[in-house]
Amino acid sequence: MMNLEINGKRREVADGRSIAGLLEDLELDPRLVVVELNRRIVRRDEIDDVALADGDQVEIVHFVGGG
């Protein structure tokens, strides 16, 4: 297990998890979020390929429609 900081809160996730896997765990649609990893925006086409590491800081902004 590794420890991440996600939106300011500590969370344990499985070793070797990708950003896409993390979003799946959090039940978030990758098309509706912007992910920042260690202060760098991750491009949507990189989400499947970017592996997370112990101590990473992740910020997720979730878009919500409304009217």
Secondary structure, DSSP 8 states (H G I E B T S, - for coil): -EEEEETTEEEEE-TT-BHHHHHHHTT--GGGEEEEETTEEE-GGGTTT-B--TT-EEEEEE-----
